[in-house]
Every structure is written in C-alpha cells, then in structure tokens.
Amino acid sequence: MKKIIFSVIVTAMIIAMTGCGSSKGFTYLENVDSISLAGSRGLYDARIMPKDELTITVNTIDPDAAAPFNLQGRSSSGGRKDVGSSGGSSQGYLVDNSGFINFPVIGKIQVSGLTKPECETLIKSKIQPYLSRTENPIVTVRMSSYHVTVLGEVGQPGVIPVNTEKMSVLEALAQAGDLGVYGKRDNIMLIREDMTGQKHVVRLNLNDANILNSPYYYLQQNDVLYVEPNHVKAKNSSVGPSTTLWFSFVGIITSVASLVVSVLR
C-alpha cells in the first residue's frame, strides 16, 4: 500500500513538471514527405541591387579593341597594364541608388534587378556596335560578396558574409549556430529591402516543408532574419508574483510528499 501511494505521488509530480513543455513544433520540414517540391525546381541567380559592387571585364581576340571598355591601371612608365583582363578592385563598378553603373564609352547602364547572365548579355549588346563584325566580345560580370544578418534565439547571432552569391534560410541559420530550444521555428521574421529602399517583413515557418518552394527560401543582399523567443523563454525571462507562486507551489508539493513518505514508513 505504501509503495502504491508513493508511486502515485511521484507520478503526479512528474506530470505536473512535464505538462508545461511539449516537443511539438521542434522538427524542421515536418510534412516534407507529403508535399510536392516542384515549385523549388530551378537554379537560383542573385539579382543585382543598388550599392552592389560589380567586377566587369570585356575580352576580345584583339586586346586593343577591348581596352576602351575596361577600367584599367597604368604601369609606372605610363603605359597600359593588363588590358582586357580582370583587374580586381580596379575593375569595380558601384551600382548607384537608381540602379545604374557608369560604363566606359557607353555611359550609364541600368543593371539593378538583373541577374549576372542578363547583365552580361545587356552589356554585350551595348558594346557590339563599337566593334567590328568579326569581334565577338566576352563579357564577364562578378558580384562582390554581400552579407545577411541573423539575430535572436540562435547559437551565434551576427553578420554572415555570402561569398557564393547564394545562401538559403537554412544555411544562414546553420552558420549562426542553429536555433536554440527557445526559438520560434514557425514564425521566423525576414526583413528585406527592395530596390527602391522599401522594407518588407515576411514570416517563415520552418516546420512547414513548403518553405522549400518559397521565393524567400534564398536570401538576398542585406536580408535580416530574426528568431523570436517562444512563450517558455518569455515566461522565464521575468520573475514576478506568478513565478514566485509557482516555486512556492512546487515547494509545498515536495514538502507534502516528504511528509507522507515519512508517516507511511
């Protein structure tokens, strides 16, 4: 009889302590086996934004023909140096707030909103009339690395550089040390700025595998991810009358259990 009463008390205490928590919502992509991922088909290309820095080089069979279309350094003797080849920072074009670059010979070209292949095709079409029919220019556009920011309930919040021109939400969170147990996985805040400077806020649900089909799955330049704390963290972050009452209640239960065990011995 004593053992039965003691088991009932211990079971009640365990239920009381564990009833406040739940494992629901901790798994990423919970329904991945039951949805179609057809919407995720296609390779991602980053789009050029204002304030991006581009490296653009033009090459032709005749280096002298390509020279006017390349930003180029000069040797100590005053002559040309590395004409038509990539020149690192000497080849940099900063996209202005209106989305334009100032390209040699051609002048202003609007490039914001274009992918790299689209930008290369546009520039090639602009310079082709200045070349002979036998010249087939090769235009190469590269984007300098950009960054995204991850804040909130993650292991290592901070600014993350993107050197590959492609980073997904899951990759960014992994770089930031993944979500902690107190992070809301079903309500990640994404703050994004468009080409006009307008800010937009989108909510992402990592529990739902449809995020893989989302246009927000891949991050853009200067995106900010904020992982909000869940209700457990919010409750634990403040100690007030309700918290004191809860500890008192646990203390009373423990004392009563100890008393009952002592009496039944």
N, C-alpha and C positions, 0 to 999 in steps of 0.2 A: 504493500500500500504506500509506504514511504517513497519507494522508488517511482511509483506511478505519479504521485503528487509532484515530486521533484522534476520528473520529465516534462510534465505539463507546464510547470513554471518556466523551465529553461526554454521550451519550445515557444511559449508566449513571448518571452523576452527577445528571442531571435527574430520572430515575425515582426515585433514592434520595431526592431532596429533596422531590418532589411526592407520593411514595407515602404520606406521613403525613397528607395532607389529603384531603378529599372534599367535593363540593358537595351531596351528598345531605342532605336534611332542611332546606335553606335556603329552600325555597319555601313560602309560606303556601297553605293550602287546595289542596293538590296534586291531590286527587281530586274537585274541585268539579264537573267535567263528567260524573261517573259516579254521583252520588248524588241522591236526591230531597231537595228543600228544603221539602217540605210541612209538616214539623214546625216551621218558622220562621214559618208564617203567623200573623198576628195582631199587633195593635199593643200595645206594652209600656206598662204603667202601673206606676209605682213604688208600693210599699206603705209605709204609714206605720209607723215604728218608734219605740220608746222614745227619748226625747231629741230627737226631731224637733220643730221649731218650725213651727206652722201659723198661717196667717192665715185667719180665718173671718169672713165678713160675711154678714149677713142683710138682705135688702131686700124691702120690700112697697110696695104702692101708697100706703099711709098710713105715712109715716116714723115717726110716734109708735108705731104697732103694732110696728115692727121694733126700736125703741130698746131695749127691755129685753133683747134677745138679742145686742146688740153691745157690746163693750168700747168705751168712748168717752172722749175727752178732754173737758176743760171750758175754756171761754173765760175770759179774765181777769175777766169780770163774773160768772162762776159759772154761766152757762147752758150748755146742751148745745152741742157743736160737731161738725159733720159726722155727724149721726146717720144710721146705716144705710149709710154709705159706708165704703170701705176706709180704714183709719187707720194703715197702715204698722205700725210696731212696737207701737203702742197696741192693735192687734188680735191680738197674738201669744198663742198658746196652746202651752205646752210640754208635750209628752207625757211623763208620768211613767214610772218604771221598770216599773210594772204595765200600762202601755199606755192610761192614762186621761187625759182632759182635764177640767178643771172649767169647765163651760159655764154662762153666766148663766141663772138661772131653773130650768133643767133639772137642774143638778148634774153629777155625774160621768158621763161617757160613755166607753165603751171604744172606741178608734179604731185601736189598733195592729193591723196585719195587713190593714187596709182600703186600697183604692185611693181616690183623691180622689173619683171619682163615687160610690163606695159610701158614703164618709163624708158626702158632701153629702145623699144620699138618707136616711141614718140620722138626721142632724140635722134634716132637714126633717120627718121623721115624728115626731120628739120635740117639735118646737115647734108643729106644726099644731093640736093640741088647745087651745092657748092663744090661737089666732086665730079670728076669725070665719070663717064658711063662705065668704065672698066673698074672703077674703085668700088669695092663692097665693104663699107666700114663695119667694124665690130665694136659695138658699144657695150661696156660693162659697167653696171651700177651696183654698188655695195652700200649697205646701210651700216652706220656705226652702231655699236652696242647701245641698248637703252636699258631701262630698269623698270621694275614693278615693286610695289611696297606691300608687305604683309604685316598686319597688326592684330592685336587681341590675344585670344586664348590659343596661342601656338607655342612650340618649344623655343624658337629663336626668332622673335619678330624683328623685322628690319627691311632694308632696301636690298633687292636681289637683282644683280645685273643679268641681262639677257644677251648672250653673245651669238646665239644661233638664229635670231630673228623669229623664234618660235618657242613659246612656253605655254603650257596648259595650266589650268587652275590647280590640278592635282600635282603637277610638277612644282609649281610655286609653293604650295603648302608643304610638300616634301622638303624643299630647300629650306623652309622656315621651321623644320623640326616636327611637322605634322601637328594636328590638333591635339590639345590636351583633353582629359576626361570631362572638363567643364566647358568645352567649346560647343556651340550650337552647330551641328552638322547639317541641319535642314534649313538654315537661314543665314548663309554667308552673304555679307554685303559687298558688292562690287561697285566701286566708284570709278566712272570712266568719263573722260573728257573728249568731246568730238573735235572735228577740225575747225569749228567756229569758237571753241573755248567753252561751249556749254557743257555743264556737268550732268551726268545721268547716274542714277542709282538703280541697280538690279539686284534682286535676291536670288541666290543659288541654293539648290537643295542637293547636297552630296549623297543623301540616302537614295535619291531617285536616279537611276541609270540614264534617264533621258537627258541628263546634263551632257552626255557624250554627243548628243545631236544638237546641242545648243550653240547658237552663234557666239555665245560668251564663253565657250569652253576654252578657247585660246585667248590669251591676254594680249592687250595692245600696249603701246608705249604709255608709261606713266600710270597704268592702272593701279588701283589701291584695293586690296582685299582686307576686310575687317571681320574677324571671327568674334561674334558676341558671346559673352558668358551665359551659360544656361541658368535656370532658376535655382539650382542647387548652389552654384557659386554665388549667385546674388544673395541667397539667404545666409550663406556662410560668411559673406563679406561684412555683415553688420551684426553687432551684438547688442540686442535690446531686451525689453521685457519678455518678449516671446521666447527668445533664445535662453534667457535665464530660467524661464518657466519650464522649458524642455529639459534642461540639465537637472532641474530640481525633481522633475517627474522621474527621470531615469534613476536619480539617486534614491528616491523613495522606493521604486520598484526593486532596486538592488537590495536595499535595507530590509524590505519585507521578505524578499526571497531568502536572505541570510537568516532572518528570524525564524521563518517557517522551517527551514532545514535544521536549525538548532533545536527547535521544540520537538521535531519528529525523531530526533536521534534517541 
